[in-house]
Amino acid sequence: MSAPAHFDVAVIGAGPAGCAAAAALAAGGARVALADRADFPRDKTCGDGLLPDAQGALAELGVLEAVAATGATVPTLAMRTASGLHARFPVPSVVARRRDVDRILLARAVAAGAVFLPGHALEQVTRVHDHVATMQLATATGHPELAARTFLLATGAARRPRELAGLGGGGVSAAALRGYAAVADLPGDELLIALLGELPRGYAWAFPGPEGAWNVGCGVFAGARQAPSLGKVHERFLASIGGTWREPPQGAPLVTSFPALAFARGNLAAIGEAAGLTRPFSGAGIGPALESGILAARCLLGEPGASGIAAYARELRRRYAGDLRAWRFGEQFLRVPRLVDAIVRRANRFPGALRRCAAVLGGTMSASRVLSPWGLLRLIAGR
Ligand SMILES: Cc1cc2nc3c(=O)[nH]c(=O)nc-3n(C[C@H](O)[C@H](O)[C@H](O)COP(=O)(O)OP(=O)(O)OC[C@H]3O[C@@H](n4cnc5c(N)ncnc54)[C@H](O)[C@@H]3O)c2cc1C
């Protein structure tokens, strides 16, 4: 076997988290390898909604304009409750196909100097105590090895890479389906989130994307138990909005369990969904994926090696532990439709409450400001 290629940082997985980390690290002067099991461009099953937090991170990476040019700009997020109440939140969003978003992010990382290794799947990790020495990757023609001072795992919801990296498997927290459709009966200037009586532990969505193709989906928390009926709920929802499929539905898991999953060990850390950073309840994870990648890069450029990883773990916990705890709390009260209706009424009546809900939905304010006992009391009191 040939000697391993040496890098400062090896990033495994070239979705938003991996590309953001690789781009920021390479721009800061680090020698970076970025490996993915897929050849690019590749698709990723997703709602394609880029909320304000994701747009902020894309702007920081210098690709927001390029991404927005491939997508549709939508000024409002509308929520419809099971009893038929509506609220319209000012959450300016971009709906763009992940094939395009991830291709542009990858090009940014490569332009900054990262070495991209397509068709390289993680298959083995060599560790000395808590220190990862090398990672072995499977390709169509062999089993090359990567050596690096630090490793970042950005492999999304996949379980096996976390196990190989010594972080434990972790569970799937939610499951969702999405397809692309022509939709006749909805306004084209809002993202629709529809809470459905028949789906008390989830919701359906319809997001107007580029070229008249709507991303129509539905998801359920704590996936497996309700997942078999999800396809039927999805079809009924599509019919209710006057939709017909252009591309049939596909399903994918979501992992929302940060910080319960181990996400840092020695000279290795997980970023993005590999760290469980997709938000419970909303299922939005592109913003946290990009932000965690940028954060890991900043920490490692400041302090290379295990101390940079420890700094990343501290900062990540500070930024996201309370936020995701609050979203998890929100999942619980979705089961109480009267409470959801009361919140929507308050948001419609009080501009301050509407703005706070909008900032939480857009990922630019911690969810604990609304989705906590204190936040709810404040909302119900009309403040
Ligand atoms: C149906 C659905 C709808 C969603 N809608 C939205 C939405 O509208 N907005 C939003 O913000 N979020 C949404 N999400 C969540 C969002 O898709 C994820 O949070 C986001 O993709 C996480 O980014 P990531 O970079 O961490 O992982 P990913 O985007 O999953 O990227 C992981 C990469 O790792 C690679 N990989 C995996 N295993 C290996 C391996 N063994 N070796 C090498 N490479 C590997 C994969 O090929 C992939 O390229 C949705 C999720 C689902 C399932």
The ligand as a Tripos MOL2 file, in Angstrom:
@<TRIPOS>MOLECULE
LIG
   53    58     1     0     0
SMALL
NO_CHARGES

@<TRIPOS>ATOM
      1 C1        -36.9100   15.5650    3.4970 C.3       1 LIG1
      2 C2        -36.0030   16.5690    4.1820 C.ar      1 LIG1
      3 C3        -36.2860   17.9170    4.0670 C.ar      1 LIG1
      4 C4        -35.4190   18.8660    4.6370 C.ar      1 LIG1
      5 N1        -35.6740   20.1960    4.4270 N.ar      1 LIG1
      6 C5        -34.8170   21.1360    4.8690 C.ar      1 LIG1
      7 C6        -35.0050   22.5150    4.5430 C.ar      1 LIG1
      8 O1        -35.9270   22.8810    3.8120 O.2       1 LIG1
      9 N2        -34.1240   23.4140    5.0410 N.ar      1 LIG1
     10 C7        -33.0740   23.0380    5.8430 C.ar      1 LIG1
     11 O2        -32.3310   23.9120    6.3020 O.2       1 LIG1
     12 N3        -32.8530   21.7260    6.1240 N.ar      1 LIG1
     13 C8        -33.6740   20.7700    5.6570 C.ar      1 LIG1
     14 N4        -33.4230   19.4360    5.9050 N.ar      1 LIG1
     15 C9        -32.2170   19.0580    6.6720 C.3       1 LIG1
     16 C10       -30.9600   19.1730    5.7900 C.3       1 LIG1
     17 O3        -31.1430   18.4020    4.6140 O.3       1 LIG1
     18 C11       -29.7140   18.6780    6.5590 C.3       1 LIG1
     19 O4        -29.7220   19.2610    7.8380 O.3       1 LIG1
     20 C12       -28.4240   19.0680    5.8510 C.3       1 LIG1
     21 O5        -28.3260   18.4630    4.5820 O.3       1 LIG1
     22 C13       -27.2100   18.6620    6.6960 C.3       1 LIG1
     23 O6        -26.0340   18.9960    5.9880 O.3       1 LIG1
     24 P1        -24.6880   18.1590    6.2230 P.3       1 LIG1
     25 O7        -23.6360   18.8080    5.4120 O.co2     1 LIG1
     26 O8        -24.4780   17.9880    7.6770 O.co2     1 LIG1
     27 O9        -25.0100   16.6970    5.6590 O.3       1 LIG1
     28 P2        -25.4370   16.2360    4.1760 P.3       1 LIG1
     29 O10       -26.0200   17.3460    3.4330 O.co2     1 LIG1
     30 O11       -26.2740   15.0120    4.3910 O.co2     1 LIG1
     31 O12       -24.0630   15.8350    3.4950 O.3       1 LIG1
     32 C14       -23.3650   14.6760    3.9110 C.3       1 LIG1
     33 C15       -22.3880   14.2520    2.8360 C.3       1 LIG1
     34 O13       -21.6110   13.1760    3.3610 O.3       1 LIG1
     35 C16       -21.4520   12.1890    2.3500 C.3       1 LIG1
     36 N5        -21.2190   10.8930    2.9990 N.ar      1 LIG1
     37 C17       -22.1020   10.1570    3.7220 C.ar      1 LIG1
     38 N6        -21.5260    9.0310    4.1470 N.ar      1 LIG1
     39 C18       -20.2430    9.0470    3.6980 C.ar      1 LIG1
     40 C19       -19.1340    8.1330    3.7980 C.ar      1 LIG1
     41 N7        -19.2470    6.9640    4.4530 N.pl3     1 LIG1
     42 N8        -17.9570    8.4880    3.2260 N.ar      1 LIG1
     43 C20       -17.8390    9.6650    2.5530 C.ar      1 LIG1
     44 N9        -18.8500   10.5220    2.3920 N.ar      1 LIG1
     45 C21       -20.0470   10.2410    2.9730 C.ar      1 LIG1
     46 C22       -22.7540   12.2540    1.5370 C.3       1 LIG1
     47 O14       -22.5680   11.7540    0.2110 O.3       1 LIG1
     48 C23       -23.0610   13.7710    1.5680 C.3       1 LIG1
     49 O15       -22.5260   14.4310    0.4310 O.3       1 LIG1
     50 C24       -34.2680   18.4540    5.3710 C.ar      1 LIG1
     51 C25       -33.9910   17.0870    5.5060 C.ar      1 LIG1
     52 C26       -34.8410   16.1500    4.9050 C.ar      1 LIG1
     53 C27       -34.5140   14.6850    5.0220 C.3       1 LIG1
@<TRIPOS>BOND
     1     1     2 1
     2     2     3 ar
     3     2    52 ar
     4     3     4 ar
     5     4     5 ar
     6     4    50 ar
     7     5     6 ar
     8     6     7 ar
     9     6    13 1
    10     7     8 2
    11     7     9 ar
    12     9    10 ar
    13    10    11 2
    14    10    12 ar
    15    12    13 ar
    16    13    14 ar
    17    14    15 1
    18    14    50 ar
    19    15    16 1
    20    16    17 1
    21    16    18 1
    22    18    19 1
    23    18    20 1
    24    20    21 1
    25    20    22 1
    26    22    23 1
    27    23    24 1
    28    24    25 2
    29    24    26 1
    30    24    27 1
    31    27    28 1
    32    28    29 2
    33    28    30 1
    34    28    31 1
    35    31    32 1
    36    32    33 1
    37    33    34 1
    38    33    48 1
    39    34    35 1
    40    35    36 1
    41    35    46 1
    42    36    37 ar
    43    36    45 ar
    44    37    38 ar
    45    38    39 ar
    46    39    40 ar
    47    39    45 ar
    48    40    41 1
    49    40    42 ar
    50    42    43 ar
    51    43    44 ar
    52    44    45 ar
    53    46    47 1
    54    46    48 1
    55    48    49 1
    56    50    51 ar
    57    51    52 ar
    58    52    53 1
@<TRIPOS>SUBSTRUCTURE
     1 LIG1         1 GROUP 0 **** ****
